[in-house]
Amino acid sequence: MTKGNGMRATLQRRMLLLGMVPRQSRRISAPELVERLQARGLDTTLRTIERDLESLSAFLPLGRDERDRPYGWYWLADAPLQDMPALDPETALTLQILDAHASRLLPPSARERLAPQVARAREVLEATGQSSGLSLWPERVRILPNGPPLGPPAVPEGVFATVQQGLLERRCLDITYRSRSKERVRDHRIHPLALVFREPVTYLLATIEPHQDVLHLAAHRIEAAALTEVPARDPDAGFDLDQFIEQGAFDYPEGETIRIELRV
């Protein structure tokens, strides 16, 4: 391999590597990175990836968790977003509008995950200058609720990220759940199925061992959540999110005529 080809291979490997490292509080080990890079067709070794990580962390905001071996690597929570390719103004504007809308829908812990992207979008729009209408657009767009504005209830620190990870990776969660009356707090092993955002509350649809009934658990009542290595399973009868909603899980069933008397 020539020197030029070697440099290109190193650059390609390191760019892919950086894109695979998650942001704090998630982490990934060097062996996991080797597997993912090899799955992308790159012929590399554990020692090479360990050297890459050590070298890159010398000048990039990368951290590692040394409590266990192999170390878990991550981007620091306040690491600025690196754009490759650069974020264009139109996409930056879309992110700003999304942030304005999502602030009423998502719990604070979920919005915090978007903070680096939103901050970067703001920088891009400010850099466009007054010559572009895009820089003024956020001041000329408002999203108003169709009723009294309701702020989403706070979810305990770390819970929402753990719930998302369990759902994405199809793994069971061990949770501590507080009942609506706040009188009972119980520990459960659950199989996460779906997330439903019903303004302003976020619900986790799940089954609780050993039962098969699909329950909707309010995310703000989950006081603690821990990821397990146990694979999550759908109910034996199957699970269809749209059908579950249509059957009236969150409202009246669709398609049926009801008789209602209102006193206002």
N, C-alpha and C positions, 0 to 999 in steps of 0.2 A: 504493500500500500504506500502510495506517495505521501509526502508531507501534507500537500493540499487536500487529498482525499481523507487523510487522518483527521485534519482539523475540521472538515465538514462533518465527518462521522461523530466527532466529539460534540460539535455544536448541536447537531440534530438530537443526539442522545440527551444532552443537558436541557435542551428546550422542552423535549417531551417529559423529562424527569420533573422539571419545575411545574409543569402543568398537572402532574399527578399528585403533587404534595398538597394535602388539604390545609385549610386554615384552622388555627387553634379554635376549639378544643379537640377536634379530631386529629388523628395522627396516622402515619403509615410507616412501616419498617422497611429497611433496605431489602430484605428478602422478598417482601411483597412488591416492591418497585421492580425488582429483577423479573419477577413473574409477569408483571404487566407489560414491561418493555419487551420481553421475549414474545409475548402474545401479539405485540405490534410488529413483530418481525425483526427486532434488533437483537443481534448476537452479542450478549454482554455477560459479565460475571458479577458476583456479589462484591468482590474486592474493588472492581472498577466503580461500581455505584457508591460504595462507601467512600472512596476517594473523591468522587464527584460531590457528594453531599458535604464532606469536610471542606472542600475547596470553595464551593458556592456559599456556604454559611459564613465564610470569612468576610464577605462583602454584601451579602443579601440578608434580609431579616428572617432567617430561618432559625428555628429552635429545635431542640430534641428533648425528649423525656427519657432521663437516664435511670428511672426507677426500675425498669425491667430490661432484660436483654431479649431480642435485639431492640435497640433504641427506636422510639417512635418519633418521626420527623414531622414538622408542621411549619407553615407560615405563621409568624406572630400575628396576634389578633389585630394589631394596629398597623400591619404592614401595608404600605400603599399599593394600590392595584397596578400591576404591570400590564400594559396594553400591547398585545401582539396578535393581530395587527392593531394599529391605533384605533381608538374609539372615535367614530365619526359623530359630528354634531347632531344629526337626526336621531341616531340611536341614543345619544346622551339625553336628548329631549324626551324620548320615550321613557327612559329610565326615571327621569325626574317626575313625569306625570304618573308613572306606575307607583313611585314612592308616595306621591300625594294621595293616591287612591288607596294604596295598601295600608297606609297608616291607620285607616278606620277598620280594616278587615283582619289584619294579622296581629297576633300578640306581640308585645314589645320585644321579646327574645328573638322572634323571627325577623322583625324589622332590623334588628341589630346586625344580622347576617348580611343584609344588603348595604350596610353603611359604607363599606369601602367603594362599592360600585357607584353608589349615589354621590359620594364625595368626588369621585373621579369624573362622573358626568357633569357635576357642577363646575369643575375646573375646565372641562372642555368647552362648555357653553360660555364661560367667562372669557376664555381665550379667543372666541370668535369675534369679540368686540361689538361695538354699537352698529357696525356696518351690516350686521346680520340680524334679521328679525328673530332668529332662534334664541339669541341671548336674552331677549325681552319676553319670550313666550311664557316662561313660568309665571311672570307677573301678570299675564293677560289671560290665564286659564284658571278656572276654579271648579272644583267638584263638590256639589252640594248634596247632602243626604235627602232622601225622599221621606223625611220625617225628622223627629228629634235626633240630633247626633248622639250616638252611643259609642263610648270608648271601649275597646276590647279589655276584658279583665286580664290582669297580670298573671303570667304563668311563671312558677318558680324557676329560678336560674338553672339552666342546663336541661330542664325537662323536655322542652319542645325539640331541641336538637337531637336528644336521645330517641324521642318518639319518631322523628323523621328517619333517623338512621335505622331503627328497627323495622319500619315500614318499607324502606328502600331495599334493605338487605334481607327482608323476609325472615326476621329472627324474633323470638319471643322476648317479652319484656317482663321484668319484675317491678311492679309499681306499688306505691302506697297511695290509696285513693280515699278522699274525704267525701262523705255523702252530702247531699244538698242541705240537710238539716245541720251539718257541721257537728253532729253528735257522735258519729261513728267514723273511725279511720281504720281501714283494713289493708292488708297486704294481699296482692293477687299476682298470679302468673297469667299473662294474657297473650293472645295471638292477634297482633295488629292487622287490620284489614284495609282501612281507608281513612282519609282525613276529609272532613266536611267543614267548610267555613260558612257559617250562617250568622251574618252580622248581628251582634259583635262577638259571638262566641265561636270558638273552634272546638269541634268534636272529633274524637278518635273512635272509629268503629272497630270493635274487637270482640272476641269471645274470651270468656274467663274459664280457665280450667277448673273442673273437668266438663263444663257445660258447653252446649252447642249454640245457644241463643246469641244472636248478634246484638250487642249493647252499644249505645252511644255514650261515651265517657267525656265529660267536659274537661278540656285540657287544663283549665285553671284549677281544677280540683285534684289533679295528679300532683301530689306533694313531693314525690321522688320517683325516679325511673332509672332502672339499670338494664343494660343490654345483656342478653344471655347468648350462649352458643347454640341454643335449641332452635331448630328450624320452625318457623311459624306455619300453621296449616289453616286452610280455609275450612269452613264447616263441611260435614259429610254431604250435605244437600247442595253444596256449592254456594257461591256468593256472587251476586251481580249488583253493583252499587246503584245503577240507575233504577233497576227494578225495586231495590230496597227503599229508595226514596219515593218512587211512585206509589208504593204500597202504604205510604203515610207515616214513615218513620219520623219525619220532622214536621209534618203538617197533616191536613186532611188528605185522604187518598184522592188521587186524580181520577176523573172520569165518572165519579158517582155523584148522584143528586142528593143533597142533604137539605133538611129543613132546619132553619135557624131563626131564632127570635132574639132581637137585640133591644136592650133598654139603654138609651143614651141620655 
